[in-house]
Amino acid sequence: MKPKIVVVLLTLGLATVCWGQDAKKKSVPSECTKTIRVHGSFPKWGTIKYLPNEAYKRSPIIKYQIQEDGTVSNVTLNRSSGVADIDKKLRDAVARWEFKPRPVGCGTIETEMGVTIDFR
């Protein structure tokens, strides 16, 4: 019997930064920090392949950048789950996400996200 996997998103604080803004300004316009995902989903977890000596240890943390045009770039794994297949599927899925484009001049938003995988 295969375990059911439920995925819950946790945004770690407000880990978004608007890089295109002048460093002297203390506030960032709200239209620069809004991120609305218009396309993308999480991987299908039913076919996870465990290698010898692998075990799920903790929630993986993914870091990525959202460009002004809504595309995702620089997807990196900041903390591994302990299972290479879970980490790879998550990185690949996030890399295909698309967000609503933001106004010109907002720059890149850097985001970090933890994914809790509850095996039930």
Residue pairs with C-beta under 8 A, 6 or more apart in sequence:
2 46
3 119
3 120
4 119
4 120
5 45
5 46
5 117
5 118
5 119
5 120
6 117
6 118
6 120
7 42
7 45
7 115
7 116
7 117
7 118
8 115
8 116
8 118
9 113
9 114
9 115
9 116
10 59
10 113
10 114
10 115
10 116
11 111
11 113
11 114
12 61
12 112
12 113
12 114
15 110
15 111
15 112
15 113
16 33
16 35
16 109
16 110
16 111
17 109
17 110
18 28
18 29
18 32
18 33
18 106
18 107
18 108
18 109
19 107
19 108
19 109
19 110
20 32
20 68
20 105
20 106
20 107
20 108
21 28
21 32
21 106
21 107
29 106
31 102
31 103
31 106
32 102
32 103
32 106
32 107
32 109
33 109
34 100
34 102
35 66
35 99
35 100
35 102
35 109
35 111
36 99
36 100
37 97
37 98
37 99
37 100
38 70
38 98
38 99
38 100
39 96
39 97
39 98
40 93
40 94
40 96
40 97
40 98
41 93
42 90
42 93
42 115
43 89
43 90
43 92
43 93
45 86
45 89
45 117
48 83
48 85
48 86
48 89
49 85
50 83
50 85
51 83
51 84
51 85
54 82
54 83
54 84
55 82
55 83
56 81
56 82
56 83
56 86
56 117
56 119
57 80
57 81
57 82
58 79
58 81
58 82
59 79
59 81
59 114
59 115
59 116
59 117
60 77
60 79
60 80
60 81
60 86
60 87
60 90
60 114
60 115
60 117
61 77
61 78
61 79
61 112
61 113
61 114
61 115
62 75
62 76
62 77
62 78
62 90
62 91
62 94
62 112
62 113
62 114
62 115
63 74
63 75
63 76
63 77
63 78
63 110
63 111
63 112
63 113
64 72
64 73
64 74
64 75
64 76
64 94
64 95
64 97
64 110
64 111
64 113
65 72
65 73
65 74
65 108
65 109
65 110
65 111
66 72
66 99
66 108
66 109
66 111
67 73
67 108
68 101
68 102
68 103
68 104
68 106
68 107
68 108
69 101
70 98
70 99
70 100
70 101
70 102
71 98
71 99
72 94
72 95
72 96
72 97
72 98
72 99
73 108
75 91
75 94
75 95
76 91
77 87
77 90
77 91
78 112
79 114
80 87
81 87
81 90
81 117
86 117
90 115
94 113
102 109
